[in-house]
Amino acid sequence: MILDELYLGHFADEAYSHTGLDTAEQCLDRAHFYNYKKLVIYQHNSRGFRDDEWPSDLIQIYNNIWCVGDSFTMGLGQPQEEIWPYLLKDLVPELIFNVSLNGASNDWISRKIAYICAFAQPKRIFVQWTYLHRREHPDYNLSDEDRRLHYVPSDIVDPNVDSRNFENFMKNIDLLSRHTEIVHSFIPDFAECNSEQEQKIYNELEKRKALYFPSITPLDRSRDGHHYDVMTAAKYAENYLSKII
């Protein structure tokens, strides 16, 4: 398999109707959950990503666009054709690849971007960074899925460490992205409303002359009541494109 680091074995070729927060038991608004009219199926490709099947030839993969993120990029609670990476498919001539994982940390996102830059020679990467307090299990022998630490309490995480981590993520990416344009964005309340911490990160991006836009106030909600729906996803897609036109 080419690009073998881009593989989530737990989800390969699997299909679900509900997962994670997108269940009656874990959703934020049960009435909204049951009144949501659109059909949601989580169909994963042979690599375990909620995406179309990828080409098996590296030549076909080179010089295209990659979207990297967490459950907001994966589209939790949304039909696949309404998530922001999918909406981009009709707006750009390049192939779009979606590398996203429910509960992903910024460590995971950073590692995948660095790997994609090194081995897939992307034209562009659109990244949507996740909550800063998320972490990964230190055991590298575990799969990406098993290393996830979804809900590390923010009150035990030092905001200064979070900011330094983000700077380290950026340095890691800088080393391998010299020929790739990266557009950064952030999920709603990604710094958990810590405006000082958020500003540090924006300052870091400004210093690097990076293309980015802050998080967007959600315009609608997906089935689980926490993630955004198609109107907000379309706004994200529009903002990404505005940075490269």
Backbone hydrogen bonds, N-H to C=O, Kabsch-Sander energy under -0.5 kcal/mol:
donor,donor_aa,acceptor,acceptor_aa,energy
6,L,3,L,-1.9
7,Y,5,E,-1.2
8,L,47,R,-3.5
9,G,7,Y,-0.6
11,F,8,L,-1.6
12,A,8,L,-0.8
13,D,45,N,-2.4
14,E,11,F,-2.4
16,Y,42,Y,-1.5
19,T,22,D,-0.8
22,D,19,T,-2.0
23,T,21,L,-2.0
27,C,23,T,-2.2
28,L,224,D,-2.9
33,F,29,D,-2.5
34,Y,30,R,-2.4
35,N,31,A,-1.6
36,Y,32,H,-0.8
36,Y,33,F,-0.7
41,I,39,L,-0.5
42,Y,16,Y,-3.7
43,Q,41,I,-1.1
44,H,14,E,-2.7
44,H,42,Y,-0.6
45,N,49,F,-3.0
48,G,45,N,-2.0
51,D,49,F,-2.1
60,Q,57,D,-0.8
61,I,57,D,-0.9
61,I,58,L,-0.6
62,Y,58,L,-2.2
63,N,120,A,-0.5
63,N,121,Q,-2.4
64,N,61,I,-0.6
65,I,95,L,-2.4
66,W,124,R,-1.9
67,C,97,F,-3.2
68,V,126,F,-2.2
69,G,99,V,-1.6
73,T,70,D,-0.7
74,M,70,D,-2.3
75,G,71,S,-1.6
76,L,71,S,-2.3
78,Q,75,G,-2.1
82,E,79,P,-1.9
83,I,80,Q,-1.4
87,L,83,I,-2.1
88,L,84,W,-1.4
89,K,85,P,-0.6
89,K,86,Y,-1.0
90,D,87,L,-0.8
91,L,88,L,-1.8
92,V,88,L,-1.2
97,F,65,I,-2.2
99,V,67,C,-3.3
99,V,97,F,-0.7
100,S,98,N,-0.7
101,L,69,G,-1.4
104,A,101,L,-2.1
109,I,105,S,-2.2
110,S,106,N,-2.6
111,R,107,D,-2.4
112,K,108,W,-2.4
113,I,109,I,-2.3
114,A,110,S,-2.5
115,Y,111,R,-2.2
116,I,112,K,-2.7
117,C,113,I,-2.7
118,A,114,A,-2.0
119,F,115,Y,-2.2
120,A,116,I,-2.6
121,Q,116,I,-0.5
123,K,64,N,-2.5
124,R,64,N,-1.4
125,I,181,E,-2.4
126,F,66,W,-2.9
127,V,125,I,-0.6
127,V,183,V,-2.5
128,Q,68,V,-2.4
129,W,127,V,-0.5
129,W,185,S,-2.6
132,L,190,F,-1.5
134,R,131,Y,-1.1
135,R,149,L,-1.2
137,H,147,R,-2.8
140,Y,138,P,-1.0
142,L,139,D,-1.5
147,R,143,S,-1.5
148,R,144,D,-0.5
148,R,145,E,-0.7
149,L,135,R,-1.5
150,H,148,R,-0.5
152,V,149,L,-0.6
156,I,153,P,-1.6
157,V,154,S,-1.1
161,V,158,D,-0.6
162,D,158,D,-1.9
163,S,159,P,-2.3
164,R,160,N,-2.2
165,N,161,V,-2.7
166,F,162,D,-2.2
167,E,163,S,-2.0
168,N,164,R,-2.3
169,F,165,N,-2.5
170,M,166,F,-2.4
171,K,167,E,-2.2
172,N,168,N,-2.3
173,I,169,F,-2.2
174,D,170,M,-2.8
175,L,171,K,-1.6
176,L,172,N,-0.6
176,L,173,I,-1.3
177,S,173,I,-0.9
177,S,174,D,-0.6
180,T,177,S,-1.5
181,E,123,K,-1.8
182,I,180,T,-0.5
183,V,125,I,-2.7
184,H,182,I,-0.6
184,H,211,L,-3.1
185,S,127,V,-1.4
187,I,129,W,-1.8
190,F,187,I,-1.4
192,E,189,D,-2.2
194,N,191,A,-1.1
195,S,193,C,-1.3
198,E,194,N,-2.7
199,Q,195,S,-2.5
200,K,196,E,-1.7
201,I,197,Q,-1.5
202,Y,198,E,-2.1
203,N,199,Q,-2.5
204,E,200,K,-1.9
205,L,201,I,-2.0
206,E,202,Y,-2.6
207,K,203,N,-2.6
208,R,204,E,-1.4
209,K,206,E,-1.5
210,A,205,L,-2.7
211,L,182,I,-0.8
212,Y,210,A,-0.6
213,F,184,H,-1.5
216,I,186,F,-0.5
222,S,227,H,-3.2
223,R,77,G,-1.9
225,G,222,S,-1.5
229,D,220,D,-0.5
233,A,229,D,-2.5
234,A,230,V,-2.6
235,K,231,M,-1.5
236,Y,232,T,-2.2
237,A,233,A,-2.4
238,E,234,A,-2.5
239,N,235,K,-2.3
240,Y,236,Y,-2.4
241,L,237,A,-2.1
242,S,238,E,-1.9
243,K,239,N,-0.9
243,K,240,Y,-1.0
244,I,241,L,-1.4
245,I,241,L,-1.1
